[in-house]
Amino acid sequence: MRVISETVIPGLPVRRGKVRDIYDLGDKLLLVSTDRISAFDWVLPTPIPDKGRVLTQIAAFWFDLLGEPNHVITTDVNQMDLPDEVDRSLLAGRTTLCRKAQVVPVECVVRGYLAGSGWAEYQRSGTVCGIPLPAGLQESAQLPEPIFTPATKAATGHDENISFERMVEIAGRSVAEELRRRSLEIFRRGAEYALQRGIIIADTKFEFGWAGDELILIDEVLTPDSSRFWPADQYQPGRSQPSFDKQYVRDWLSSTSWDKNSPPPPLPDDVVQKTREKYLEAYQRITGRQLT
């Protein structure tokens, strides 16, 4: 089992995100999903084997299935123009060659269930991101209909919820309305498909960018890192739900004495293994395939 925490492609400038290494090819980008995992705005010292391959391949599956205009050129490393000395086997299954886009600086968040920060706000004020909801909803309840709750990245790197009118100020009304419509529609289609395969997509976030005069879907789509995945057969409103994302890691970190302000501790082997299994199961359920 090969674990990739960092990649090196000689001669290409690289920017390292929390999870991905991003190489600039001029008019294109090479996105390499490593096995790094982040939680509470920290990159953890312990990678999760196969995580990067799951993220790349589940996103590629959705991009293809949804048919939305998107940034993907290919995920086949043999079709990529790479330096001869690069070991393509290290990149296989975890790399996306994509079009560059001018990013719309707003995260398009869609929530179908009452969870996380939304549940905390609802308990205080009966709203989620300022949107009034019916009284008496339980934790993890399905909302009457999905809601669009845009966000931006604050200077600290945290997501910062914004109103739709603030999104209009940032992106313009026609763009904001189009992205709200498209985000809700993509979420509806994805959630319906996933539910047929035993997964509830409780919420997710999309990113879009301009490629010329076309607004395209970029980054990743409906992965366990960008979404909250719950097993449908264990769903029970009134409590938090077991999940296929990195909540297992968050829960373990929260059970320790770590203060979230200093470098995080290494993950124990059983947490690494359980998390890997969750990612693999999510991929297999959604795609109907074994990871290659």
C-alpha positions as CSV (number, residue, x, y, z in Angstrom):
1,M,0.0,0.0,0.0
2,R,1.7,3.2,-1.2
3,V,1.0,6.4,0.8
4,I,1.6,9.7,-0.9
5,S,2.0,12.7,1.4
6,E,3.9,15.0,-1.0
7,T,4.6,14.9,-4.7
8,V,7.5,16.3,-6.7
9,I,7.4,17.0,-10.5
10,P,10.8,18.4,-11.5
11,G,10.7,21.8,-13.3
12,L,7.1,22.6,-12.5
13,P,6.0,25.3,-9.9
14,V,3.9,23.8,-7.2
15,R,1.5,25.2,-4.6
16,R,0.6,22.9,-1.7
17,G,-2.9,23.1,-0.3
18,K,-4.1,21.2,2.7
19,V,-4.7,18.1,0.7
20,R,-3.6,18.7,-2.9
21,D,-0.4,19.6,-4.7
22,I,-1.2,22.0,-7.6
23,Y,1.2,22.3,-10.5
24,D,1.0,25.2,-13.0
25,L,1.3,24.1,-16.6
26,G,0.7,27.5,-18.1
27,D,-2.8,27.3,-19.5
28,K,-3.6,24.2,-17.5
29,L,-3.3,22.9,-13.9
30,L,-2.3,19.5,-12.6
31,L,-4.1,18.7,-9.4
32,V,-2.6,15.8,-7.4
33,S,-4.6,14.6,-4.4
34,T,-2.2,13.4,-1.7
35,D,-3.1,11.2,1.3
36,R,-2.9,14.2,3.6
37,I,-5.8,14.9,5.8
38,S,-6.8,18.1,7.6
39,A,-9.1,18.8,10.5
40,F,-9.8,22.0,12.5
41,D,-7.7,23.9,9.9
42,W,-4.6,21.8,10.6
43,V,-2.9,19.3,8.3
44,L,-2.5,16.2,10.4
45,P,0.9,14.5,10.6
46,T,-0.5,11.1,9.7
47,P,-1.8,10.5,6.2
48,I,-4.7,8.2,5.3
49,P,-3.7,5.5,2.7
50,D,-5.7,5.7,-0.6
51,K,-7.5,8.9,0.4
52,G,-6.2,10.9,-2.5
53,R,-7.1,8.3,-5.0
54,V,-10.6,8.1,-3.6
55,L,-11.1,11.9,-3.8
56,T,-9.8,12.1,-7.4
57,Q,-11.8,9.1,-8.7
58,I,-15.1,9.8,-6.9
59,A,-14.9,13.4,-8.2
60,A,-14.2,12.2,-11.7
61,F,-17.1,9.9,-11.5
62,W,-19.5,12.7,-10.6
63,F,-18.1,15.1,-13.1
64,D,-18.8,12.5,-15.8
65,L,-22.2,11.5,-14.5
66,L,-23.6,15.0,-13.9
67,G,-22.5,16.2,-17.3
68,E,-22.0,19.8,-16.0
69,P,-19.5,22.0,-17.9
70,N,-16.4,21.5,-15.8
71,H,-12.6,21.8,-15.7
72,V,-11.6,18.2,-16.2
73,I,-9.4,17.4,-19.3
74,T,-8.3,13.9,-18.2
75,T,-7.5,11.8,-15.2
76,D,-5.4,9.4,-17.3
77,V,-1.7,10.1,-16.5
78,N,-0.7,8.4,-19.7
79,Q,-2.5,11.2,-21.6
80,M,-0.6,14.0,-19.7
81,D,2.5,15.7,-21.0
82,L,4.8,15.2,-18.0
83,P,8.6,15.3,-17.7
84,D,10.2,11.9,-18.7
85,E,11.7,11.4,-15.2
86,V,8.3,11.5,-13.5
87,D,7.2,8.2,-12.0
88,R,3.6,8.1,-13.4
89,S,2.7,5.2,-11.1
90,L,2.9,7.6,-8.2
91,L,0.4,9.9,-9.8
92,A,-1.9,7.3,-11.3
93,G,-5.5,7.5,-9.9
94,R,-4.9,10.6,-7.9
95,T,-4.2,13.3,-10.6
96,T,-6.5,15.5,-12.7
97,L,-5.3,17.6,-15.6
98,C,-7.7,20.5,-15.8
99,R,-8.5,23.8,-17.5
100,K,-7.5,26.9,-15.7
101,A,-10.4,29.1,-14.6
102,Q,-10.9,32.4,-12.9
103,V,-12.4,31.3,-9.6
104,V,-15.7,32.9,-8.5
105,P,-14.7,33.8,-4.9
106,V,-17.8,32.3,-3.3
107,E,-18.3,28.8,-2.1
108,C,-21.7,27.5,-3.2
109,V,-23.0,25.6,-0.1
110,V,-26.2,23.6,-0.3
111,R,-27.7,22.1,2.8
112,G,-30.4,19.4,2.7
113,Y,-30.3,18.4,6.4
114,L,-29.9,20.2,9.7
115,A,-26.4,19.4,10.9
116,G,-23.1,20.9,12.1
117,S,-22.9,24.7,12.4
118,G,-26.4,24.9,10.9
119,W,-27.9,22.9,13.8
120,A,-26.0,25.0,16.3
121,E,-27.4,28.2,14.7
122,Y,-30.9,26.8,14.5
123,Q,-30.9,26.0,18.2
124,R,-30.0,29.6,18.9
125,S,-32.2,31.5,16.5
126,G,-34.4,29.1,14.4
127,T,-32.4,30.0,11.3
128,V,-29.5,28.6,9.2
129,C,-27.2,31.2,7.8
130,G,-30.0,33.7,8.5
131,I,-32.7,31.7,6.6
132,P,-35.7,31.1,8.8
133,L,-36.8,27.4,9.2
134,P,-39.9,25.8,10.7
135,A,-39.9,25.4,14.5
136,G,-39.5,22.1,16.2
137,L,-36.9,20.5,13.8
138,Q,-34.6,17.9,15.3
139,E,-30.8,17.5,14.9
140,S,-30.1,15.9,11.5
141,A,-33.7,16.5,10.3
142,Q,-34.3,16.7,6.6
143,L,-35.1,20.3,5.6
144,P,-38.4,21.0,3.9
145,E,-36.3,21.7,0.8
146,P,-32.5,22.2,0.3
147,I,-31.2,25.7,1.0
148,F,-28.4,27.7,-0.6
149,T,-26.1,29.2,2.0
150,P,-23.0,30.8,0.3
151,A,-19.7,31.3,2.1
152,T,-16.4,32.9,1.6
153,K,-12.9,32.2,3.0
154,A,-12.1,34.5,5.9
155,A,-8.5,35.8,6.3
156,T,-7.9,33.0,8.9
157,G,-8.9,30.3,6.4
158,H,-12.2,29.5,8.0
159,D,-15.4,29.4,6.0
160,E,-17.5,32.5,6.7
161,N,-21.2,32.3,5.9
162,I,-22.5,35.3,3.9
163,S,-26.0,36.3,2.8
164,F,-27.2,35.9,-0.7
165,E,-27.2,39.7,-1.1
166,R,-23.6,39.8,-0.1
167,M,-22.9,37.2,-2.8
168,V,-24.7,39.4,-5.3
169,E,-22.3,42.3,-4.3
170,I,-19.3,40.0,-4.8
171,A,-20.3,38.2,-8.0
172,G,-23.1,40.2,-9.5
173,R,-26.8,39.4,-9.5
174,S,-27.1,37.3,-12.7
175,V,-24.0,35.2,-11.7
176,A,-25.2,34.7,-8.1
177,E,-28.7,33.6,-9.3
178,E,-27.3,31.3,-11.9
179,L,-24.9,29.7,-9.4
180,R,-27.7,29.3,-6.8
181,R,-29.9,27.6,-9.4
182,R,-27.2,25.3,-10.7
183,S,-25.9,24.4,-7.2
184,L,-29.4,23.4,-6.0
185,E,-30.0,21.4,-9.1
186,I,-26.6,19.6,-9.0
187,F,-27.2,18.8,-5.3
188,R,-30.7,17.5,-6.0
189,R,-29.5,15.2,-8.8
190,G,-26.5,14.0,-6.8
191,A,-28.5,13.4,-3.6
192,E,-31.1,11.4,-5.5
193,Y,-28.4,9.2,-7.1
194,A,-26.5,8.7,-3.9
195,L,-29.7,7.8,-1.9
196,Q,-30.3,4.9,-4.4
197,R,-26.9,3.6,-3.3
198,G,-27.5,3.9,0.4
199,I,-25.9,7.3,1.1
200,I,-27.5,10.5,2.3
201,I,-25.7,13.6,1.1
202,A,-26.6,16.0,3.9
203,D,-24.8,19.0,2.6
204,T,-22.0,19.9,0.2
205,K,-20.1,22.8,-1.3
206,F,-19.4,23.5,-5.0
207,E,-16.9,25.9,-6.6
208,F,-17.2,27.5,-10.0
209,G,-15.0,29.5,-12.2
210,W,-14.9,31.4,-15.5
211,A,-13.3,29.6,-18.5
212,G,-13.6,32.3,-21.1
213,D,-17.2,33.4,-21.0
214,E,-18.4,30.0,-19.6
215,L,-19.1,29.3,-15.9
216,I,-17.8,25.8,-15.1
217,L,-17.7,23.5,-12.2
218,I,-14.2,23.3,-10.7
219,D,-12.2,21.9,-7.8
220,E,-14.0,18.7,-6.6
221,V,-17.6,17.7,-6.5
222,L,-19.6,15.6,-4.1
223,T,-16.6,13.9,-2.4
224,P,-16.4,12.9,1.3
225,D,-14.1,16.0,1.8
226,S,-16.5,18.5,0.3
227,S,-19.7,16.9,1.6
228,R,-21.3,15.3,4.6
229,F,-22.1,11.6,3.7
230,W,-24.4,9.5,6.0
231,P,-25.3,5.8,5.7
232,A,-29.0,5.8,4.9
233,D,-29.7,2.6,6.7
234,Q,-28.5,4.1,10.0
235,Y,-30.2,7.5,9.6
236,Q,-32.1,8.6,12.7
237,P,-33.2,12.2,13.3
238,G,-32.6,13.6,16.7
239,R,-28.9,12.8,17.0
240,S,-25.6,13.2,15.1
241,Q,-25.1,10.6,12.4
242,P,-22.3,8.2,11.6
243,S,-20.6,9.4,8.5
244,F,-18.3,8.5,5.6
245,D,-16.2,11.6,5.8
246,K,-13.4,12.6,8.2
247,Q,-15.8,13.1,11.1
248,Y,-14.2,9.9,12.6
249,V,-10.9,11.8,12.8
250,R,-12.5,14.9,14.2
251,D,-14.2,12.9,16.9
252,W,-11.0,11.2,17.9
253,L,-9.1,14.5,18.0
254,S,-11.9,16.0,20.1
255,S,-11.6,13.1,22.6
256,T,-7.9,14.0,23.2
257,S,-6.3,16.8,25.2
258,W,-5.2,18.6,22.0
259,D,-6.0,22.3,22.2
260,K,-6.5,22.9,18.5
261,N,-4.0,25.7,18.6
262,S,-0.8,23.7,18.6
263,P,0.5,21.1,16.2
264,P,-1.9,18.1,16.3
265,P,-1.0,14.6,17.5
266,P,-0.3,11.7,15.2
267,L,-3.3,9.5,14.6
268,P,-3.3,6.0,16.0
269,D,-3.3,3.0,13.6
270,D,-6.9,2.0,14.3
271,V,-8.2,5.6,13.5
272,V,-6.2,5.6,10.3
273,Q,-7.5,2.2,9.3
274,K,-11.1,3.0,10.1
275,T,-11.0,6.3,8.3
276,R,-9.5,4.6,5.2
277,E,-12.3,2.1,5.3
278,K,-14.9,4.9,5.4
279,Y,-13.4,6.6,2.3
280,L,-13.2,3.3,0.4
281,E,-16.8,2.3,1.3
282,A,-18.1,5.7,0.2
283,Y,-16.3,5.3,-3.2
284,Q,-17.6,1.8,-3.7
285,R,-21.2,2.6,-2.8
286,I,-21.4,5.7,-5.0
287,T,-19.6,4.3,-8.1
288,G,-20.3,0.6,-7.8
289,R,-16.6,-0.1,-8.4
290,Q,-13.5,-1.2,-6.6
291,L,-10.8,1.4,-6.3
292,T,-8.1,0.9,-8.9
